[in-house]
Amino acid sequence: MSDEDIMLTAGDAEATVQPGNGGRVGGLRVGGLELLRQGDRFGCFPMVPWCGRTRNGEFRDGAAVHRMPLNSPPHAIHGTARDGAWRTARVSADEAVITYDLVEPWPYPGRITQVVGLTEDSLTLTMSVETYGSSFPAQIGWHPWFNRNLAGADARLDFRAAWQEERGEDHLPTGRRIEVTPGPWDDCFGMPDGVGVTVEWPGRLELTVRSPEKWVVVYDEQEAAVCVEPQTGPPNGLNTHPRLVTPLEPLEATTTWSWRRA
């Protein structure tokens, strides 16, 4: 099927899925309010086959060292799938299934499948990474850009983390876990019982990002948007917390955004 934009609807909720633009959710409107920052680079894009920064663009798999392009020098950031065109596998009124085949510079053949499901009060994103051959390390995550201001109301973030990954001068975790510091943040937090972060636009909408995964990056240093990024491991995780994709066991992850209207 084609890679043209897909519109999903459920009640007064509308989601735009953009297979041709990196498999991202390009828009999410609830009651006429657009929750995601607009633009080709924004919306919500998949971070796969790694999340955040990979140190110097290098990761090791056994004795082999692989090098990825330094698209955020001196590091490689957010995977390769957001730069490619995905294909549409199946569409209904409220669900889309899209796929992406891993290609160079990623050194391993495989397929990513993403399912986007919409209800009147939630959006669920599910992603899997399968291998066509040998096992390889990978990560899955999502990078939504939520509008900071919604109909005149500025977003407030609320979450309880068990720890914060100490961030070094190179913007990567040092390996130390520290108490949560005051924002603004471009930081990774640990939530061993699963990710739960609430974004509230007072008097407008309350949205909660949940995931069974235990890692989340919160980025709110930009004026226009706040980002809540559930993922299967911390930044540089291909080196520090690798998750293996094997012929018998794909890597799978999911996140659900649920909202309550004021």
Secondary structure, 3 states (H helix, E strand, C coil): CCCCCEEEEECCEEEEEEHHHCCEEEEEEECCEECECCCCCCCEEEEECCCCEEHHHEEEECCEEEECCCCECCEEECECHHHCCCEEEEECCCEEEEEEECCCCCCCCEEEEEEEEEECCEEEEEEEEEECCCCEEECCEEEECEECEECCEECEEEECCCEEEEECCCCCEEEEEECCCCCCCEEEEECCCCEEEEEEECCCEEEEEEECCCEEEEECCCCCEEEEEEECCCCCHHHHCCEEECCCCCEEEEEEEEEEEC
